């Protein structure tokens, strides 16, 4: 049962990673695929992360758990940040850019990170947001009961939407530019929204672990209805967590959850009959794919001409090769790819002392 559970989770994450790559295609998609991908793919990652969250209630255990998540999330973040930056700066120097102010300004942007880090760093916001989402939920489950947790989550959800409405409606303009008028390091404010999806993954674990037919059909009906209404311009729904674009209080829960129900339900049903090991392999190298697929295009598009299929293929294959090389040739390479796993201390079984005769 455990093996099947891990199979469908890995397959689902592998499929979502392909959608992440497609979603960053710099060209124009003929079908509004990008818009619909953004409706659910990032919320789905937070939902699946929450699915395996374990509350920490023992005293003194929180530091150990936080350290583990720091090593699994932030250390790879810093590794790829430094690696990409060194290569970028080498390319800039090679092209004749010797302007010190440019490098200082670029470094400051990278320190702030989140929605302010663009280009090759376009996906870095997710990892820092996930880390703070984990910290928020760890704090909530440690000190508050379920009722108070839901109240806190409701407040977070409300604040997140107020911030979004301020950026999108009051400031206005393009979402990326509007959101950047609100200063925030590492997109920590997006964690106010992300923790709601994360919590739904945790609270609804009994549903996610086995999507029954009624839940699957309900998700399918809502998903098809949403796409149909959007297609015929009855609604104009958008969701971009990175740029604070969540403007609809009800649909921001209903649509992402419904589409995720459909995809998780499909993967559970398919993996019960077919292994789909190729998607599991993509998930296995997902850290490298996430960090390197945009940078791969930045490096290669001067030498090759390719469309969406080529962009996706390069965005998967090159990072997978890089992931294998890092594991085999870089000292502690597995840690830089999120593979940190603290060694468990062996319990010493006391030897019984013989009783005197």
C-alpha positions as CSV (number, residue, x, y, z in Angstrom):
1,X,0.0,0.0,0.0
2,X,2.9,2.3,0.9
3,X,4.6,1.6,-2.4
4,X,1.4,2.4,-4.4
5,X,1.0,5.6,-2.5
6,X,4.5,6.7,-3.3
7,X,4.1,5.8,-6.9
8,X,1.1,8.0,-7.6
9,X,2.6,10.9,-5.6
10,X,5.9,10.7,-7.6
11,X,4.0,10.3,-10.9
12,X,1.8,13.3,-10.1
13,X,4.7,15.5,-9.1
14,X,6.6,14.4,-12.2
15,X,3.6,15.4,-14.3
16,X,3.3,18.8,-12.5
17,X,7.0,19.4,-13.1
18,X,6.4,19.0,-16.8
19,X,3.7,21.6,-16.5
20,X,6.1,23.9,-14.7
21,X,8.5,23.7,-17.6
22,X,5.7,24.3,-20.2
23,X,4.3,27.2,-18.2
24,X,7.7,29.0,-18.6
25,X,7.8,28.7,-22.3
26,X,8.8,32.2,-23.5
27,X,6.9,32.0,-26.8
28,X,3.2,32.4,-27.4
29,X,1.1,29.3,-26.9
30,X,-1.6,28.8,-29.6
31,X,-4.0,27.4,-27.0
32,X,-4.4,29.2,-23.6
33,X,-2.7,26.3,-22.0
34,X,-0.5,28.5,-19.8
35,X,-3.5,30.2,-18.2
36,X,-5.1,26.9,-17.3
37,X,-1.8,25.5,-16.0
38,X,-1.4,28.4,-13.6
39,X,-5.0,27.8,-12.3
40,X,-3.7,24.8,-10.3
41,X,-0.2,23.6,-10.7
42,X,1.5,25.7,-7.9
43,X,-1.4,25.2,-5.4
44,X,-1.2,21.4,-6.2
45,X,2.5,21.4,-5.1
46,X,1.5,23.0,-1.8
47,X,-1.4,20.6,-1.4
48,X,0.8,17.6,-1.9
49,X,3.4,19.0,0.4
50,X,0.8,19.3,3.2
51,X,-0.4,15.8,2.6
52,X,2.7,14.4,4.2
53,X,3.1,17.0,7.0
54,X,3.6,15.6,10.5
55,X,2.9,17.8,13.5
56,X,5.7,18.2,16.0
57,X,4.3,18.2,19.5
58,X,7.3,17.0,21.6
59,X,9.4,19.7,23.3
60,X,12.8,20.3,21.7
61,X,11.9,18.4,18.5
62,X,11.0,21.5,16.5
63,X,14.6,22.7,16.0
64,X,15.5,19.3,14.6
65,X,12.6,19.3,12.1
66,X,13.2,22.9,11.0
67,X,16.9,22.1,10.5
68,X,16.0,19.1,8.3
69,X,13.7,21.2,6.2
70,X,16.3,24.0,5.9
71,X,18.8,21.5,4.6
72,X,16.3,20.0,2.2
73,X,15.0,23.3,0.8
74,X,17.3,26.3,1.5
75,X,20.7,24.6,1.0
76,X,19.8,23.5,-2.6
77,X,18.3,26.9,-3.1
78,X,21.6,28.6,-2.2
79,X,23.7,26.0,-4.2
80,X,21.8,26.7,-7.4
81,X,21.6,30.4,-6.8
82,X,25.4,30.6,-6.5
83,X,26.0,28.2,-9.4
84,X,23.7,30.0,-11.8
85,X,25.0,33.4,-10.7
86,X,28.7,32.5,-11.2
87,X,27.9,31.2,-14.7
88,X,25.8,34.2,-15.6
89,X,28.5,36.7,-14.4
90,X,31.1,34.8,-16.3
91,X,28.9,35.2,-19.4
92,X,28.4,38.9,-18.7
93,X,32.2,39.5,-18.2
94,X,32.9,37.5,-21.4
95,X,30.5,39.8,-23.3
96,X,32.2,42.9,-22.0
97,X,30.0,44.0,-19.1
98,X,32.3,45.5,-16.5
99,X,29.9,47.9,-14.9
100,X,30.1,47.4,-11.1
101,X,26.7,49.1,-10.5
102,X,25.0,46.4,-12.7
103,X,26.5,43.6,-10.6
104,X,25.7,45.3,-7.3
105,X,22.1,45.9,-8.3
106,X,21.7,42.3,-9.6
107,X,23.1,40.9,-6.3
108,X,20.7,43.0,-4.3
109,X,17.8,41.7,-6.3
110,X,19.0,38.1,-5.7
111,X,19.2,38.8,-1.9
112,X,15.6,39.9,-1.9
113,X,14.6,37.0,-4.2
114,X,11.0,36.0,-4.5
115,X,9.0,37.9,-7.2
116,X,11.9,40.3,-7.7
117,X,14.3,37.7,-9.0
118,X,13.4,37.2,-12.6
119,X,14.9,35.5,-15.7
120,X,17.0,32.5,-14.7
121,X,15.7,32.7,-11.2
122,X,12.0,32.7,-12.1
123,X,11.1,29.7,-10.0
124,X,13.2,30.3,-6.9
125,X,10.3,32.0,-5.1
126,X,8.5,28.7,-4.7
127,X,11.2,27.1,-2.4
128,X,11.4,30.0,0.0
129,X,7.6,30.3,0.1
130,X,7.4,26.6,0.8
131,X,9.9,26.8,3.6
132,X,8.0,29.6,5.4
133,X,4.7,27.9,4.7
134,X,6.1,24.9,6.5
135,X,7.2,27.1,9.4
136,X,3.8,28.8,9.6
137,X,1.9,25.5,9.7
138,X,4.4,23.9,12.1
139,X,3.8,26.8,14.5
140,X,0.0,26.6,14.1
141,X,-0.2,22.9,14.8
142,X,2.1,23.0,17.7
143,X,0.4,25.8,19.7
144,X,-3.2,25.8,18.5
145,X,-6.1,23.3,18.3
146,X,-7.9,22.6,15.0
147,X,-10.6,25.3,15.5
148,X,-8.0,28.1,16.2
149,X,-5.9,26.8,13.3
150,X,-8.8,27.3,10.9
151,X,-9.4,30.8,12.3
152,X,-5.8,31.7,11.8
153,X,-5.9,30.3,8.2
154,X,-9.0,32.3,7.5
155,X,-7.3,35.5,8.6
156,X,-4.2,34.7,6.5
157,X,-6.4,34.0,3.5
158,X,-8.2,37.3,4.0
159,X,-5.0,39.3,4.4
160,X,-3.6,37.6,1.3
161,X,-6.6,38.6,-0.8
162,X,-6.5,42.2,0.5
163,X,-2.9,42.5,-0.4
164,X,-3.7,41.0,-3.9
165,X,-6.6,43.4,-4.5
166,X,-4.4,46.3,-3.4
167,X,-1.7,45.3,-5.9
168,X,-4.1,44.4,-8.8
169,X,-6.8,47.0,-8.4
170,X,-5.4,49.9,-6.6
171,X,-1.9,50.0,-8.0
172,X,-2.9,48.3,-11.3
173,X,-1.0,47.5,-14.4
174,X,0.8,44.2,-15.2
175,X,0.7,41.8,-12.3
176,X,4.4,41.4,-12.2
177,X,5.0,45.1,-12.0
178,X,2.1,45.8,-9.6
179,X,3.3,43.1,-7.1
180,X,6.8,44.4,-7.1
181,X,5.6,47.7,-5.7
182,X,5.0,45.8,-2.4
183,X,8.5,45.1,-0.9
184,X,8.9,41.6,0.6
185,X,12.0,39.4,0.9
186,X,11.7,35.8,-0.4
187,X,8.0,36.1,-1.1
188,X,7.1,35.4,2.5
189,X,3.8,37.2,2.0
190,X,2.8,34.5,-0.5
191,X,3.1,32.0,2.3
192,X,-0.1,33.5,3.7
193,X,-1.9,32.1,0.7
194,X,0.2,29.0,0.3
195,X,-0.3,27.8,3.8
196,X,-4.1,27.5,3.1
197,X,-3.5,25.0,0.3
198,X,-0.8,23.3,2.4
199,X,-3.4,22.9,5.3
200,X,-6.0,21.5,2.9
201,X,-3.5,18.9,1.9
202,X,-3.0,18.0,5.5
203,X,-6.7,18.2,6.7
204,X,-8.1,16.4,3.7
205,X,-5.5,13.6,3.7
206,X,-8.1,10.9,3.9
207,X,-9.6,12.2,0.7
208,X,-6.4,12.8,-1.2
209,X,-5.0,9.4,-0.4
210,X,-7.8,7.7,-2.2
211,X,-9.9,9.9,-4.5
212,X,-13.2,8.1,-4.7
213,X,-15.5,8.2,-7.7
214,X,-17.9,10.8,-6.2
215,X,-15.0,13.2,-5.4
216,X,-13.4,12.6,-8.8
217,X,-16.7,13.3,-10.6
218,X,-17.3,16.4,-8.5
219,X,-13.9,17.8,-9.3
220,X,-14.3,17.0,-13.0
221,X,-17.7,18.8,-13.2
222,X,-16.3,21.9,-11.5
223,X,-13.1,21.9,-13.6
224,X,-15.0,21.5,-17.0
225,X,-17.5,24.1,-15.9
226,X,-14.7,26.6,-15.0
227,X,-12.8,26.1,-18.3
228,X,-16.1,26.3,-20.3
229,X,-17.2,29.5,-18.6
230,X,-13.7,31.0,-19.1
231,X,-13.6,29.9,-22.7
232,X,-16.9,31.7,-23.5
233,X,-15.8,34.7,-21.4
234,X,-18.4,34.4,-18.8
235,X,-15.6,34.5,-16.3
236,X,-12.0,35.8,-16.6
237,X,-10.2,33.8,-13.9
238,X,-6.5,34.2,-13.3
239,X,-4.1,32.8,-10.6
240,X,-0.5,33.6,-10.2
241,X,0.8,33.0,-6.7
242,X,4.2,34.4,-7.4
243,X,2.8,37.8,-8.4
244,X,0.1,38.0,-5.8
245,X,-2.7,37.5,-8.3
246,X,-5.5,35.8,-6.4
247,X,-8.5,38.1,-6.7
248,X,-11.5,35.8,-6.3
249,X,-12.2,34.7,-2.7
250,X,-14.2,31.6,-3.7
251,X,-12.7,30.5,-7.0
252,X,-9.2,30.7,-5.6
253,X,-10.1,27.6,-3.5
254,X,-12.7,25.9,-5.7
255,X,-10.9,25.8,-9.0
256,X,-7.3,24.8,-7.9
257,X,-8.7,22.1,-5.5
258,X,-11.1,20.7,-8.1
259,X,-8.5,20.4,-10.9
260,X,-6.0,18.9,-8.4
261,X,-8.7,16.3,-7.4
262,X,-9.0,15.4,-11.1
263,X,-5.3,15.0,-11.8
264,X,-4.6,13.2,-8.5
265,X,-7.6,10.9,-9.1
266,X,-6.4,10.2,-12.7
267,X,-2.9,9.4,-11.5
268,X,-4.1,7.1,-8.8
269,X,-6.2,5.2,-11.3
270,X,-3.5,5.0,-14.0
271,X,-0.7,4.0,-11.7
272,X,-2.9,1.2,-10.4
273,X,-2.5,-0.4,-13.8
274,X,0.6,1.2,-15.4
275,X,3.9,2.1,-13.6
276,X,4.7,5.3,-15.5
277,X,8.2,5.0,-14.2
278,X,9.4,7.8,-16.7
279,X,7.3,10.3,-14.7
280,X,8.8,9.0,-11.5
281,X,12.3,9.5,-12.9
282,X,11.3,13.1,-13.7
283,X,10.2,13.6,-10.1
284,X,13.5,12.1,-8.9
285,X,15.4,14.9,-10.6
286,X,12.7,17.6,-10.0
287,X,15.0,19.8,-7.9
288,X,17.5,20.2,-10.8
289,X,14.7,20.6,-13.4
290,X,13.0,23.3,-11.3
291,X,16.1,25.4,-10.9
292,X,17.7,24.8,-14.3
293,X,15.0,24.6,-17.0
294,X,14.8,28.4,-17.6
295,X,18.6,28.9,-17.4
296,X,19.0,26.0,-19.9
297,X,16.9,28.0,-22.4
298,X,18.8,31.2,-21.7
299,X,22.1,29.4,-22.6
300,X,20.8,27.4,-25.5
301,X,18.4,29.7,-27.4
302,X,21.3,31.5,-29.0
303,X,22.5,28.3,-30.6
304,X,19.3,26.5,-31.4
305,X,15.9,27.3,-32.7
306,X,13.0,25.3,-31.1
307,X,9.4,25.6,-30.2
308,X,7.5,24.4,-27.2
309,X,8.4,20.7,-27.7
310,X,12.1,21.5,-28.0
311,X,11.9,23.9,-25.0
312,X,10.3,21.3,-22.9
313,X,12.7,18.5,-24.0
314,X,15.8,20.6,-23.3
315,X,14.3,21.9,-20.1
316,X,13.9,18.3,-18.9
317,X,16.9,16.5,-20.3
318,X,19.7,19.0,-19.6
319,X,18.7,19.4,-15.9
320,X,18.4,15.6,-15.5
321,X,21.9,15.2,-16.9
322,X,23.1,17.9,-14.6
323,X,21.4,16.2,-11.6
324,X,23.2,12.9,-12.4
325,X,26.6,14.7,-12.7
326,X,26.1,16.6,-9.4
327,X,25.2,13.4,-7.6
328,X,28.2,11.6,-9.0
329,X,30.9,14.2,-9.2
330,X,30.1,17.0,-6.7
331,X,31.1,16.3,-3.0
332,X,27.8,16.0,-1.0
333,X,25.9,16.3,-4.3
334,X,22.9,14.6,-2.9
335,X,22.5,17.3,-0.2
336,X,22.6,20.0,-2.9
337,X,19.7,18.2,-4.6
338,X,17.6,18.1,-1.5
339,X,18.6,14.6,-0.4
340,X,19.6,15.5,3.1
341,X,18.4,12.8,5.6
342,X,19.8,13.0,9.1
343,X,21.2,9.8,10.4
344,X,19.0,8.3,13.1
345,X,20.8,7.6,16.3
346,X,20.9,3.9,17.1
347,X,19.2,2.9,20.2
348,X,21.5,1.1,22.6
349,X,19.8,-1.9,24.1
350,X,20.9,-2.2,27.6
351,X,22.5,-5.6,28.5
352,X,20.9,-7.3,31.4
353,X,23.1,-7.6,34.4
354,X,23.3,-11.2,35.6
355,X,21.8,-11.7,39.0
356,X,24.0,-13.2,41.7
357,X,23.4,-16.8,42.5
